Amino acid sequence: MHGLRLNKISTIFYALLFLSFGAIAILQQNLAWMAIPFGLILFNLVVTFIINKTDQLFWLLLIFLPLSTELNVTTSLGIDFPDEVFLILLTAITIAKMIHQPALFLSVFLSPILVIISVQILWIIISSCFSTEPILSIKYLLAKIWYIVPFVLLSPILLKQQSDWKKLALCLCIPMLIVIVQILIRFSFYGFEFANIKKTMAPFFRNHVNYSSMLVCLLPIGWAIWKFTPNNSSNKKTIIYFLLIAVVGLILAYSRGAWLALIVGLLSIYIFQKKKIAHAIAVSIVSIIIFIAALINNNNYLKFAPDHDRTIFHSNFSDHLSATISMKDISNAERFHRWVAGIRMIAVKPIVGFGPNSFYKQYKPYTVSSFKTWVSNNPEHSTVHNYFLLVAIEQGIFGLMIFLVLLIWMLLKAQQLYHQFQSNFYSTIAMVTGIIIVMITIINCTSDMIETDKIGGIFWLSAGVLIALNNQLNIERKAVA
C-alpha cells in the first residue's frame, strides 16, 4: 500500500510538472522549456537504476581495485581511475540509503569498529581546523569519507550469503592474477633484472612496492578460494597453479617489505590459533617504546647517520640486500632522514599535528643535514614512509592513539570471531581477515599505503568484513538457540 501511494504521488507530481512547463512553453513559444521535465524524468530513472544496482557497482569497484591507475586531472589534482569514481558514487548511494532506510544499517551503526572510526573522523576534522595546509586537509577528509563509507558501511549490507563472500574473493583475485601474469611476461623481456622492475608496473601500479603489497595481501584470499573448492573439482589443481604464479610474482617483485609481511602473516596463523594476539601486540608496543627511547637517549640516533657518498641504489638485488644490512641502501637511508624529521615535527605540534596531508609541504625545515641523502630533494613528493609516524605528525599523538585503538580492536575482533564461529567457512574468513590486517600493519611500518586506493581499500574493506562477520555470528547463534 505504501509503495502504491508513493507511485500515485510520483505520477501526479510529474503530470503537474509536464502541465506547468507545457504552459510555459506555449506562453513563451519555445519548446526548449519541455527539456526540463524530460531531463528530470531521465535523471530520476538513472538514479533509480543506480540505487537498485548498488551491489553490481560494489562488485565492479572490487574488480577495478587491482586494475585502477593514477590519473592526473590537473597539475594539483589527481584521481585513482576508475575505482575512485565508483567510491564517490557508492558513497552518495549509501548516504541516500541510510537516510531512506536507516534500520538497514542499524547493526553497522552499533558496531564498536564504526564508533572508533567515527571518533577518528571527528579528530581529523578537528586536526584539519588547525592545519598548516587547510585545503590539502579538506581534500584528505573528503577522500577518507568516500573510502570508509562504501567499504565499511556498505559491505556489511551486501555480504549476506556464502555466495557473496565467494564473489568478493573472485572479484579481487581474478583481476590481480591478470595483472601478475602480464607483469611477469613483460618482466621476462628484461631478464627479470631488479633494476628494470619498475618499467613493468605501469599503468596499474606506481612501483614494485605498491604491487607486491597488494599481491601479498591477496594471497590469503587465494588460499581460501583453494580451500573451499571441492576436492573433486578440476578447478582445485588449477587454483594451485594460479597460487604458484602469484608466489613467483611476489618473489620477483623484489620487495623486502612484502616478503617480511608474508613471513609475519604466516606466523600470525599460530598466534591467532593460540589466542595470543593480545600478547603479541603488547610485546610489539613495549619493544617499539624501548627502541625509540634507546635512540633518543643521548642522541644515539645520530650514530645511524648515513654516509652521503656511499648510500647508493643497487641494480643487482643481492647487492641491494647487502646494502640494506650494512645500512648503505639509499631507500632505507632516506627513510631515516625523514623519520628523524618526523620525530622533530611531533615535538613541535604533539596535540593536533600539522594537519592531514601536510607532511610534504612542512617537513624539510625539520630535517637533520647529517641524514641527508642524494635523493632528499624528494621529486616524487612522497611522505615519511611509516604510516604510524605519519599519523602522529599530521594528526598529533591523539590521532595516532585513535588509529592504534582501531587497529588493535580489529585484530582482537578477528581472533574472537575465528574462535567463536561454529562454521568453518566463516571462521576461515575471520582468520584470513586477521592475517591481512597483520600484513598491512607490517607493510605500513616502512611505508604509508593506507592512504593509497589499493592497500587503503583492502584495509577499510577488512573493517567492513569484520562487521559483516559479527552480524553473521549473531545469525548463527540465533539459529543454534
Backbone torsions as a table, in degrees:
resi	resn	phi	psi	omega
1	MET	NA	-40.8	-179.7
2	HIS	-63.0	-41.3	179.8
3	GLY	-65.9	-40.0	178.5
4	LEU	-63.6	-39.2	179.8
5	ARG	-64.5	-42.6	178.6
6	LEU	-63.8	-42.2	178.6
7	ASN	-61.7	-39.6	179.4
8	LYS	-65.2	-44.1	178.4
9	ILE	-62.9	-42.7	179.6
10	SER	-62.4	-42.2	179.5
11	THR	-62.8	-45.1	179.0
12	ILE	-62.3	-41.4	-179.1
13	PHE	-60.7	-48.4	-178.0
14	TYR	-70.5	-30.9	175.4
15	ALA	-64.3	-45.3	177.8
16	LEU	-64.8	-36.1	179.0
17	LEU	-63.5	-45.4	178.5
18	PHE	-63.5	-43.3	180.0
19	LEU	-63.4	-42.6	-178.7
20	SER	-62.9	-51.3	-177.9
21	PHE	-74.5	-24.7	172.9
22	GLY	-64.4	-42.5	178.0
23	ALA	-63.4	-42.7	178.9
24	ILE	-62.6	-42.6	-179.6
25	ALA	-61.8	-39.5	179.4
26	ILE	-68.4	-45.0	-178.7
27	LEU	-65.3	-38.3	-179.0
28	GLN	-87.8	-8.3	-176.3
29	GLN	52.2	46.2	-178.8
30	ASN	-144.8	107.8	-177.3
31	LEU	-69.8	-10.2	-179.7
32	ALA	-60.5	-25.1	178.9
33	TRP	-62.2	-26.1	-178.5
34	MET	-71.9	-12.5	177.8
35	ALA	-66.8	-26.7	-178.3
36	ILE	-65.6	-55.3	178.8
37	PRO	-63.6	-36.7	177.1
38	PHE	-63.9	-39.8	178.7
39	GLY	-65.1	-40.8	178.6
40	LEU	-64.8	-40.6	178.4
41	ILE	-64.8	-43.5	179.4
42	LEU	-63.0	-42.6	178.5
43	PHE	-61.3	-43.6	179.5
44	ASN	-62.9	-40.7	179.2
45	LEU	-64.1	-42.6	180.0
46	VAL	-64.3	-46.3	-179.6
47	VAL	-62.4	-43.6	179.1
48	THR	-61.2	-42.7	179.0
49	PHE	-62.2	-44.6	-177.6
50	ILE	-64.1	-44.6	-179.4
51	ILE	-63.4	-39.1	-179.8
52	ASN	-73.4	-16.0	-179.0
53	LYS	-112.4	29.9	-177.5
54	THR	-57.3	-41.8	-177.7
55	ASP	-63.4	-40.1	178.7
56	GLN	-63.8	-38.7	177.4
57	LEU	-64.5	-37.6	179.5
58	PHE	-65.5	-44.2	178.4
59	TRP	-64.3	-37.2	176.7
60	LEU	-63.4	-39.1	176.6
61	LEU	-57.7	-46.1	-179.7
62	LEU	-64.7	-39.1	178.6
63	ILE	-62.7	-41.5	-176.1
64	PHE	-82.2	-10.1	-178.5
65	LEU	-58.2	-47.9	176.3
66	PRO	-75.4	-17.6	-173.3
67	LEU	-99.2	-4.4	-175.2
68	SER	-70.4	161.6	-179.5
69	THR	-137.7	156.3	178.3
70	GLU	-80.4	126.4	-177.7
71	LEU	-124.0	121.3	178.9
72	ASN	-87.5	112.4	178.2
73	VAL	-74.5	-46.9	173.2
74	THR	-133.6	-177.8	179.4
75	THR	-66.5	-24.0	-177.8
76	SER	-113.1	-2.0	-177.0
77	LEU	-130.1	122.8	177.7
78	GLY	-125.5	161.8	179.7
79	ILE	-145.2	144.4	174.4
80	ASP	-85.5	112.4	-170.9
81	PHE	-111.9	135.5	2.1
82	PRO	-97.7	2.5	-171.1
83	ASP	-62.5	-34.4	-179.6
84	GLU	-69.1	-28.2	174.4
85	VAL	-64.4	-44.3	177.3
86	PHE	-64.2	-38.1	179.1
87	LEU	-61.2	-46.2	-179.5
88	ILE	-64.8	-43.9	180.0
89	LEU	-63.5	-44.7	-179.8
90	LEU	-68.6	-30.7	175.4
91	THR	-62.9	-46.4	178.7
92	ALA	-61.9	-43.4	-179.8
93	ILE	-64.8	-43.0	-178.7
94	THR	-64.1	-42.1	178.3
95	ILE	-62.8	-41.5	177.6
96	ALA	-62.7	-40.6	178.1
97	LYS	-65.6	-39.6	-179.5
98	MET	-64.4	-36.4	178.2
99	ILE	-71.0	-41.7	-175.6
100	HIS	-80.4	-37.5	-177.5
101	GLN	-132.7	66.7	-176.8
102	PRO	-61.2	-30.8	-179.3
103	ALA	-62.5	-27.1	-179.9
104	LEU	-62.6	-29.0	-175.2
105	PHE	-103.4	10.4	-173.7
106	LEU	-57.6	-45.9	-179.1
107	SER	-64.2	-31.3	177.8
108	VAL	-72.1	-43.6	-179.6
109	PHE	-60.6	-32.7	-176.2
110	LEU	-85.8	-4.8	-178.2
111	SER	-71.2	131.3	175.7
112	PRO	-58.0	-31.1	179.3
113	ILE	-61.8	-44.8	179.3
114	LEU	-68.3	-34.2	177.5
115	VAL	-61.2	-45.8	179.6
116	ILE	-64.5	-42.2	178.6
117	ILE	-63.1	-38.7	178.7
118	SER	-63.4	-40.3	176.1
119	VAL	-63.6	-39.2	178.3
120	GLN	-62.4	-45.7	178.5
121	ILE	-61.9	-42.2	178.7
122	LEU	-60.4	-42.2	-180.0
123	TRP	-69.0	-35.3	176.4
124	ILE	-61.6	-39.3	177.1
125	ILE	-62.7	-45.0	178.9
126	ILE	-63.1	-46.3	179.5
127	SER	-61.5	-36.8	179.4
128	SER	-65.4	-30.6	179.1
129	CYS	-66.0	-25.0	-179.9
130	PHE	-108.0	13.5	-172.8
131	SER	-67.3	146.0	173.2
132	THR	-78.9	-15.9	178.8
133	GLU	-132.6	74.1	-171.6
134	PRO	-59.3	-37.9	-178.9
135	ILE	-65.9	-44.5	178.4
136	LEU	-64.3	-36.0	179.8
137	SER	-68.4	-37.1	177.6
138	ILE	-65.9	-42.1	176.3
139	LYS	-58.9	-42.7	179.4
140	TYR	-61.3	-45.9	-179.2
141	LEU	-60.8	-45.2	179.8
142	LEU	-63.0	-44.9	179.3
143	ALA	-62.5	-40.5	179.0
144	LYS	-60.4	-41.2	-178.8
145	ILE	-65.4	-46.8	-176.9
146	TRP	-78.4	-4.8	167.2
147	TYR	-86.5	-42.6	-175.1
148	ILE	-71.4	-43.9	-173.6
149	VAL	-59.2	-53.6	-179.0
150	PRO	-67.6	-42.4	-174.6
151	PHE	-76.5	-40.3	-173.9
152	VAL	-91.3	-41.2	-176.3
153	LEU	-89.8	-38.4	-174.5
154	LEU	-84.1	-39.9	-175.0
155	SER	-57.5	-39.5	178.0
156	PRO	-64.4	-23.8	178.7
157	ILE	-76.5	-31.6	-175.6
158	LEU	-91.7	-25.2	-177.7
159	LEU	-89.5	89.5	-175.2
160	LYS	-114.3	-49.0	-175.7
161	GLN	-102.7	162.8	176.6
162	GLN	-59.5	-32.8	178.7
163	SER	-63.3	-32.1	177.8
164	ASP	-66.6	-41.6	179.6
165	TRP	-66.7	-38.6	177.6
166	LYS	-65.6	-39.0	179.1
167	LYS	-64.9	-40.0	177.5
168	LEU	-58.0	-46.9	-178.9
169	ALA	-62.0	-44.7	-178.2
170	LEU	-68.6	-38.1	-179.6
171	CYS	-63.9	-29.1	177.9
172	LEU	-86.2	-43.5	-169.8
173	CYS	-80.1	-37.9	-178.1
174	ILE	-64.4	-48.5	177.0
175	PRO	-61.6	-37.0	179.4
176	MET	-66.2	-37.2	177.4
177	LEU	-62.0	-41.2	177.6
178	ILE	-60.1	-42.4	178.8
179	VAL	-63.6	-44.6	-179.3
180	ILE	-59.7	-47.2	-177.5
181	VAL	-61.5	-46.8	-177.3
182	GLN	-68.9	-31.7	176.8
183	ILE	-68.3	-42.9	179.1
184	LEU	-63.1	-39.9	178.2
185	ILE	-63.3	-47.8	180.0
186	ARG	-64.6	-39.8	-178.2
187	PHE	-66.7	-29.5	179.9
188	SER	-62.6	-30.5	178.5
189	PHE	-69.5	-16.8	176.5
190	TYR	-101.4	10.4	178.9
191	GLY	68.8	21.8	-179.1
192	PHE	55.2	34.2	-179.9
193	GLU	-81.4	133.4	-176.8
194	PHE	-54.4	-40.0	-176.2
195	ALA	-63.2	-20.8	-175.4
196	ASN	-106.4	6.8	-175.3
197	ILE	-60.4	-37.4	-176.5
198	LYS	-64.6	-27.3	-178.0
199	LYS	-66.8	-17.4	-176.1
200	THR	-100.0	-1.1	-172.8
201	MET	-82.0	-34.1	-177.1
202	ALA	-67.3	148.6	1.6
203	PRO	-96.1	2.9	-170.5
204	PHE	-83.6	-28.1	-177.5
205	PHE	-135.8	147.6	-179.9
206	ARG	-70.6	-41.4	-178.0
207	ASN	-155.5	178.7	-175.3
208	HIS	-70.2	-21.7	178.7
209	VAL	-71.0	-47.8	177.3
210	ASN	-60.1	-43.4	-178.9
211	TYR	-62.4	-50.9	-177.7
212	SER	-67.0	-31.0	179.5
213	SER	-65.6	-44.5	178.9
214	MET	-70.7	-37.8	-179.6
215	LEU	-60.1	-48.0	-176.7
216	VAL	-67.4	-32.0	179.2
217	CYS	-71.9	-25.9	-180.0
218	LEU	-90.7	-11.9	177.9
219	LEU	-58.1	-44.6	178.1
220	PRO	-61.3	-33.3	177.6
221	ILE	-68.0	-40.8	176.8
222	GLY	-61.0	-40.6	177.3
223	TRP	-63.2	-39.8	179.1
224	ALA	-64.3	-38.1	176.4
225	ILE	-60.0	-45.1	178.7
226	TRP	-62.3	-43.5	-176.9
227	LYS	-60.4	-40.4	-175.1
228	PHE	-95.1	7.5	171.0
229	THR	-83.1	126.6	-177.7
230	PRO	-53.9	142.6	-177.8
231	ASN	-61.8	-29.7	-179.1
232	ASN	-86.0	2.9	179.5
233	SER	-84.8	139.0	177.8
234	SER	-67.2	-18.7	-179.6
235	ASN	-71.7	-20.4	-176.6
236	LYS	-58.1	-48.5	-179.8
237	LYS	-68.9	-36.5	178.7
238	THR	-61.5	-42.3	-179.7
239	ILE	-63.9	-35.9	176.1
240	ILE	-59.6	-44.5	178.4
241	TYR	-60.9	-42.7	179.5
242	PHE	-63.5	-39.9	178.5
243	LEU	-65.3	-38.3	177.2
244	LEU	-64.1	-39.7	176.4
245	ILE	-61.5	-42.0	179.8
246	ALA	-64.1	-40.9	178.7
247	VAL	-65.3	-42.0	175.5
248	VAL	-60.3	-42.6	177.6
249	GLY	-60.0	-39.8	178.8
250	LEU	-67.1	-43.3	179.4
251	ILE	-61.9	-44.6	-177.1
252	LEU	-81.0	1.2	173.6
253	ALA	-79.2	-15.8	177.0
254	TYR	53.4	45.3	179.7
255	SER	-114.0	111.4	-177.9
256	ARG	-63.4	-38.5	-178.8
257	GLY	-63.5	-41.7	179.6
258	ALA	-69.2	-37.8	177.4
259	TRP	-62.4	-44.9	178.9
260	LEU	-63.1	-40.5	179.0
261	ALA	-60.8	-39.3	178.7
262	LEU	-65.1	-43.9	179.8
263	ILE	-61.8	-47.8	179.8
264	VAL	-66.1	-36.8	177.3
265	GLY	-60.6	-42.1	177.6
266	LEU	-65.6	-40.2	177.9
267	LEU	-65.8	-32.0	-178.1
268	SER	-67.0	-21.9	176.7
269	ILE	-58.4	-47.1	178.1
270	TYR	-63.2	-41.3	-178.1
271	ILE	-63.8	-43.6	177.5
272	PHE	-64.9	-43.0	-178.6
273	GLN	-62.7	-35.1	-178.1
274	LYS	-93.1	7.3	179.6
275	LYS	57.3	42.9	-176.5
276	LYS	-110.2	14.0	-174.7
277	ILE	-64.7	-36.0	178.8
278	ALA	-64.3	-40.3	178.1
279	HIS	-65.0	-42.6	179.8
280	ALA	-62.4	-40.9	178.5
281	ILE	-64.0	-45.0	-179.2
282	ALA	-62.0	-45.5	178.8
283	VAL	-61.9	-41.2	-179.7
284	SER	-63.2	-45.9	-178.3
285	ILE	-64.6	-45.8	179.8
286	VAL	-62.6	-42.1	179.8
287	SER	-62.2	-42.3	179.8
288	ILE	-65.3	-42.2	179.5
289	ILE	-62.9	-44.6	178.9
290	ILE	-62.8	-41.8	-179.2
291	PHE	-63.2	-45.6	-179.9
292	ILE	-65.3	-42.1	179.2
293	ALA	-61.3	-40.3	179.6
294	ALA	-65.3	-37.1	179.0
295	LEU	-69.8	-38.6	-177.4
296	ILE	-74.3	-35.4	-177.5
297	ASN	-58.1	122.8	179.8
298	ASN	55.7	27.9	179.7
299	ASN	55.2	39.7	-179.5
300	ASN	-61.9	-21.9	-179.1
301	TYR	-62.0	-23.2	-179.4
302	LEU	-65.9	-20.7	178.8
303	LYS	-67.8	-18.5	-178.3
304	PHE	-95.3	9.0	178.2
305	ALA	-61.7	131.3	-175.9
306	PRO	-79.2	160.5	171.5
307	ASP	-82.9	112.3	-173.8
308	HIS	-52.8	-40.4	-173.9
309	ASP	-85.6	-8.6	-176.7
310	ARG	-112.7	-2.5	175.0
311	THR	-89.3	108.4	-174.0
312	ILE	-132.3	164.3	172.5
313	PHE	-88.2	131.7	-178.4
314	HIS	-103.5	129.0	-180.0
315	SER	-79.6	-19.3	177.1
316	ASN	-98.6	131.2	-172.4
317	PHE	-69.0	-34.9	178.5
318	SER	-63.7	-39.2	175.1
319	ASP	-65.4	-35.7	179.2
320	HIS	-62.3	-43.3	178.4
321	LEU	-67.3	-40.7	179.1
322	SER	-62.5	-40.5	178.8
323	ALA	-66.4	-34.6	177.9
324	THR	-62.7	-46.0	-178.8
325	ILE	-65.9	-38.5	-178.4
326	SER	-88.1	7.2	177.4
327	MET	64.4	30.7	179.4
328	LYS	-116.0	12.2	178.3
329	ASP	-80.8	133.9	-173.7
330	ILE	-65.2	-38.2	-177.0
331	SER	-66.0	-43.2	179.0
332	ASN	-72.1	-35.4	177.9
333	ALA	-62.2	-41.1	178.9
334	GLU	-70.0	-32.2	174.7
335	ARG	-59.4	-46.4	178.8
336	PHE	-59.9	-39.0	179.5
337	HIS	-57.5	-45.4	-177.7
338	ARG	-79.9	-32.4	178.3
339	TRP	-64.4	-41.7	177.8
340	VAL	-61.3	-44.6	177.4
341	ALA	-61.6	-40.8	-179.1
342	GLY	-62.4	-43.7	178.7
343	ILE	-61.4	-40.8	179.4
344	ARG	-67.9	-33.6	177.3
345	MET	-67.2	-40.5	179.0
346	ILE	-61.0	-38.9	179.4
347	ALA	-62.9	-30.1	-179.4
348	VAL	-78.2	-43.6	-178.9
349	LYS	-129.3	73.9	-174.0
350	PRO	-76.0	-21.4	-172.2
351	ILE	-87.8	-65.2	-176.5
352	VAL	-101.8	-7.1	179.7
353	GLY	73.1	-174.6	-178.8
354	PHE	-84.3	-8.0	-178.8
355	GLY	107.2	140.8	178.9
356	PRO	-55.1	137.1	175.9
357	ASN	70.8	25.5	-174.4
358	SER	-109.2	-7.4	-170.1
359	PHE	-55.6	-52.1	-174.0
360	TYR	-58.3	-39.4	-177.1
361	LYS	-72.6	-18.8	-169.2
362	GLN	-117.0	-15.3	-164.9
363	TYR	-79.4	-26.5	-170.0
364	LYS	-60.9	-36.3	176.7
365	PRO	-65.3	-15.1	-176.4
366	TYR	-100.4	2.2	178.9
367	THR	-74.1	157.2	177.3
368	VAL	-107.5	125.9	-172.2
369	SER	-59.8	-31.1	-178.6
370	SER	-68.6	-15.6	178.7
371	PHE	-99.8	2.6	-176.6
372	LYS	-68.5	140.3	175.8
373	THR	-120.4	176.9	-177.2
374	TRP	-78.2	-0.9	173.5
375	VAL	-112.6	15.1	-176.2
376	SER	-71.5	-7.6	174.0
377	ASN	-70.5	-15.4	171.3
378	ASN	54.6	62.6	-179.1
379	PRO	-65.8	-22.2	-179.4
380	GLU	-83.4	-5.3	-178.4
381	HIS	59.3	33.7	179.9
382	SER	-78.8	168.4	-173.2
383	THR	-102.3	-147.0	-166.1
384	VAL	-82.5	-10.4	178.6
385	HIS	65.2	36.3	169.4
386	ASN	-163.2	109.3	-171.3
387	TYR	-63.8	-35.8	-179.1
388	PHE	-65.9	-42.7	176.3
389	LEU	-65.9	-39.3	179.7
390	LEU	-60.7	-44.1	179.6
391	VAL	-62.8	-42.8	179.4
392	ALA	-63.5	-38.8	179.2
393	ILE	-66.3	-46.9	-171.1
394	GLU	-89.0	-27.9	-176.7
395	GLN	-120.4	4.3	178.7
396	GLY	80.6	172.4	-178.9
397	ILE	-60.9	-38.3	-179.8
398	PHE	-64.6	-38.6	176.8
399	GLY	-61.9	-40.4	177.2
400	LEU	-64.9	-41.9	-179.5
401	MET	-61.5	-40.9	178.8
402	ILE	-62.2	-45.8	-179.7
403	PHE	-63.3	-40.5	179.2
404	LEU	-65.0	-38.6	176.6
405	VAL	-60.9	-44.0	178.1
406	LEU	-61.0	-47.6	-177.6
407	LEU	-62.9	-46.7	-179.3
408	ILE	-65.1	-41.7	178.9
409	TRP	-61.0	-42.2	179.8
410	MET	-63.0	-41.8	179.4
411	LEU	-65.8	-43.8	178.8
412	LEU	-65.7	-37.6	179.6
413	LYS	-66.9	-40.3	178.4
414	ALA	-60.8	-44.0	178.3
415	GLN	-63.1	-45.0	-180.0
416	GLN	-60.4	-46.3	-179.7
417	LEU	-63.7	-40.2	179.8
418	TYR	-57.3	-41.3	-176.7
419	HIS	-85.6	-20.1	-175.8
420	GLN	-91.3	-23.6	-179.2
421	PHE	-69.9	137.2	170.5
422	GLN	-81.6	-32.7	-178.4
423	SER	-75.4	124.3	176.9
424	ASN	-63.7	-32.8	-179.6
425	PHE	-60.4	-51.9	-176.0
426	TYR	-76.7	-31.4	176.6
427	SER	-66.1	-34.9	177.0
428	THR	-66.2	-41.6	177.7
429	ILE	-61.3	-40.2	177.8
430	ALA	-61.7	-43.4	178.1
431	MET	-62.9	-47.4	179.6
432	VAL	-58.9	-42.5	178.9
433	THR	-62.6	-43.0	178.0
434	GLY	-61.7	-42.9	178.9
435	ILE	-61.4	-43.6	179.8
436	ILE	-61.6	-42.8	179.8
437	ILE	-64.2	-40.1	177.0
438	VAL	-60.9	-46.0	-177.9
439	MET	-66.4	-38.4	176.7
440	ILE	-63.4	-37.5	177.6
441	THR	-61.7	-46.5	-179.8
442	ILE	-63.5	-45.3	-179.6
443	ILE	-58.6	-39.7	-175.7
444	ASN	-82.0	1.6	171.1
445	CYS	-74.3	-23.9	179.0
446	THR	-124.3	15.4	176.8
447	SER	-155.6	-177.9	180.0
448	ASP	-138.0	65.4	-169.6
449	MET	-93.7	-2.1	176.4
450	ILE	-69.1	-17.1	176.3
451	GLU	-90.6	4.0	174.8
452	THR	-96.6	160.4	-175.8
453	ASP	-68.9	-35.6	-172.3
454	LYS	-78.7	-60.9	179.1
455	ILE	-70.1	-38.4	175.7
456	GLY	-60.6	-42.0	178.3
457	GLY	-60.8	-44.0	-179.9
458	ILE	-66.4	-38.1	179.7
459	PHE	-63.1	-49.9	-178.5
460	TRP	-70.5	-31.6	174.2
461	LEU	-63.7	-37.4	177.7
462	SER	-61.1	-38.8	177.2
463	ALA	-63.4	-44.6	177.3
464	GLY	-63.7	-37.9	179.0
465	VAL	-63.0	-40.9	179.0
466	LEU	-63.5	-38.1	176.8
467	ILE	-65.9	-43.8	178.8
468	ALA	-62.4	-40.5	178.9
469	LEU	-65.8	-37.8	177.8
470	ASN	-63.9	-39.5	175.3
471	ASN	-61.6	-42.4	-180.0
472	GLN	-65.8	-35.7	177.7
473	LEU	-63.7	-40.9	177.7
474	ASN	-63.0	-39.0	177.0
475	ILE	-64.3	-42.9	-179.9
476	GLU	-62.3	-42.4	-179.0
477	ARG	-65.2	-39.5	179.0
478	LYS	-66.0	-37.4	179.8
479	ALA	-66.4	-38.5	179.6
480	VAL	-70.0	-40.8	-179.9
481	ALA	-66.9	NA	NA
